[in-house]
Structure formats: C-alpha cells, structure tokens
Amino acid sequence: MARIAKHVFTEPAAIARIENLACELPTHARVRVTMRDGDVYAGTVTERPAVMMFDDINGNCGINGLVRFDTPESPPSDVYLWLSDIERVEPLDIPAQRGPELR
C-alpha cells in the first residue's frame, strides 16, 4: 500500500518539529489541536502518532505522520490529522491534585 502525504519533510528542523508534535500527542491524551488553517479539534488521541516516511504527490520521499483523534461529537467520529498541518497542541487533562504529604 502506497503512503502518500500532502507534504513531506527532509530538513532537520522540520523533522524535529514533526517528532516533537508526536511526543505532545500520547495515547489517550485529551487535547485541543489548532490547525494551521484555523480549524480546532478537541478530543482524545487514540494512539501516539508514528513519524514515518511518506511520498508526496511529486514522488519526493520525506517525513510526516498522522494522528488518529476521537472527537466527542454526536455521533463520535475518528478524525485523522497530518502532523505537518498542526499549529498547536493544548493538553486538556488536568493533573491530579496532591494533598498534603503525610509524615
């Protein structure tokens, strides 16, 4: 099966950005994702995205990744987002509050 992406990257800075985004999207994280085009998605990451080699429509080979995202819409739906299209990731999970330490 061919893996075709809209955009692929070979520059070290662009690859580092894609890899960092993948780290911001751990499995089961509840996040709000703002896309470069202004669209916003809120939901749960179903599985941490894998950064992989893809070809673009011109046959160039490079790096990108897809994240599968469950949205709480009615009915719930899966959305697939290209990491290269993501502008910002905001965690929605609130860390557990710790009480006073027992001595």
N, C-alpha and C positions, 0 to 999 in steps of 0.2 A: 504494500500500500504506500503510495507516494505521500510525503508530508510536505504540503505546500503552505507557506506563510505569506501574509501580505508584505511583511518586512522581515528581513534577516540582518544580522549584525555581525561584523568581524572585527570592529575596532575594540581594543581593550576596555576603554571607558564605557562604551555602550554595553558590552558583555557584562561588566561589573554591575552596571545598573540593573540589568535583567536578573542577574544572580541575587542581588540584594532584594529586589522585589519578591522573588521566590521565597526568600527567608522571612519576609514580612507576612507571608500567607501560609502559616502552618495548618495542618489538618485540623478541622473542627473549629477554627478561629472564627469568631463573629467579627466582621469588619464592614466598613464603608469604603467603597472604592470609587474614586473620582477618575473618570477617563479624560484623556487629552481633549476630546470633543465636548466635554462638559457634562456628559451623562454621569449619573451617580447610581450605584448599586449598593444595597445593604443586604447582608445575608451571611451565610456560613460557607466557609471553604470546605469542600468535600474531601479534598486530598491536596497536600502540598504540591504545587506545580513542579514539573520536571523541566529543567532547561535542556533543550535538545537541539540537534542540527536539523534544519529545515532548508528547503529550496524555496526561492521566491519565484514569481511567475516568469522571470527572465532567466531562470536556471542558475542563479547565484546561490551558493551554499553559505549558510551562516547560522547564528544562534537566535532563538526566540523560545517562547514557552506559552502554554495555555493553562489557565486555572479554571477548574470547574467550580461553580458557585451556585449554591441553593438559595433562592430568594423566597421570602415568606409571602409572596403574592398568592392570591387565590385564583386558581389552584397553584400550589407551589411549583416552581419550574427550575430547571437547570439552565444556567447561562454559562457559556464558555467565553472567556475574555483573554485576548492576547496580552502578554505581559508588556510588550512594547507600546500598547495603547493606554496603559495605566499611568496616570499622572501622580496619584497619591493614594496611600492606604492608611486608614484610621482604624485602630482597634476599637471594638465596641464592648469587648469583655471587660468587666470591672474586676480588678484583682480582689481577692478575699481580704477583708479587713482583719488584721490580727489584734487580738485582745492583749491586755497587759500580760507580760511574761510572768509565769508562776515561779516562785523561788523555793 
